[in-house]
Amino acid sequence: MNESICNLREQFNDALLAVSTLADLETLKVEYLGKKGLITALLKNMGKLSPEEKKTFGSEVNTLKGYATDAIAEKFEALQKAELQRELDAVELFDISLPPVLDRGSYHPVTLVQRRCEEVFRTMGFAVEDYSEIVTDYECFESLNIPPFHPARDMQDTYYLDNGQLLKTQTSAAQNAIYKKYRDALINEGKTIKAVFPGRCFRNEATDACHENTFFQMEGVMVGKDISIANLIYSMKTMLSEVFDNYGLKVRLRPGFFPFVEPGFELDISCQICGGEGCPSCKHSGWLELCPCGMIHPNVLREGGIDPDEYTGFAFGLGLTRLAMMKYGVKDIRDLNSGALTAMSQFTDDK
Ligand SMILES: [Zn+2]
């Protein structure tokens, strides 16, 4: 082999060995195989050679050229693999077996209780309805047997809007719409109206450990032929036992006045925080007022387009916020709206 070719081949081999990146390899390729590269430059010396030597020399240069081309291609592949591996090594790969690094989100205790109630009522054949937070005076009061200037309006300090509408003070504000939605099925097909409608309510009340200006209720109604107080008591007992996972839970009914029911009751449950001993949450009575309820007033059914002589029904307004306090032992209602995430985030499991 020609000496200069032999030297260049060795020089090339050393240079190739020193290359460690794709960029350096590209430079090397241009340096040796480019139009002005070292291997091409060898051919410029051929002029001095005899035709016989030219033939051999040309052939050897071509062999070197082929050798260098192959060696560079091989190195290219190896470097590319190595660089890919480096990139992969640099990425922190997701490991499905590891616990999550970020803090987990969680549902608000009121949401958990609301969903549990919805679940229980669904199994009892109730439809779950949604309703607006801004309602008319008719929806919130007049259709519920509370005409203007009725003293019952003083029971709730209402947020009125400039346009005459108001922030609903009770989920009962949806009752009239629910009756109108389902009355045709009731009258024409004999289908009992069974619906619950959870929602946020607002009253301009002074706040303390068990009163807030914003709270959640779940209203429920059942209207049909021969619906009685027995149906009311059964439904409430079943629901509360399920929600509290406590079939020995104590409840009591006291007579109560609510303009939209007759007769009306207050349903109390034994305080789940103090176990009936008395604490600030139950105003030291051992009982917590949970749920006004009663048989729907004939005037309310009439406003909903239902003949009270033919149909009867019961209604209840479950305090979801209070229920959440009871279920989870939250001592101060204001904690629930405080945005104290550390306190609220512990309710990750509805068990
Ligand atoms: Zn108590």
Residues whose N, C-alpha, C, O or C-beta is under 5 A from the ligand:
A	BS01	ZN	C271 I273 C274 G278 C279 S281 C282 G286
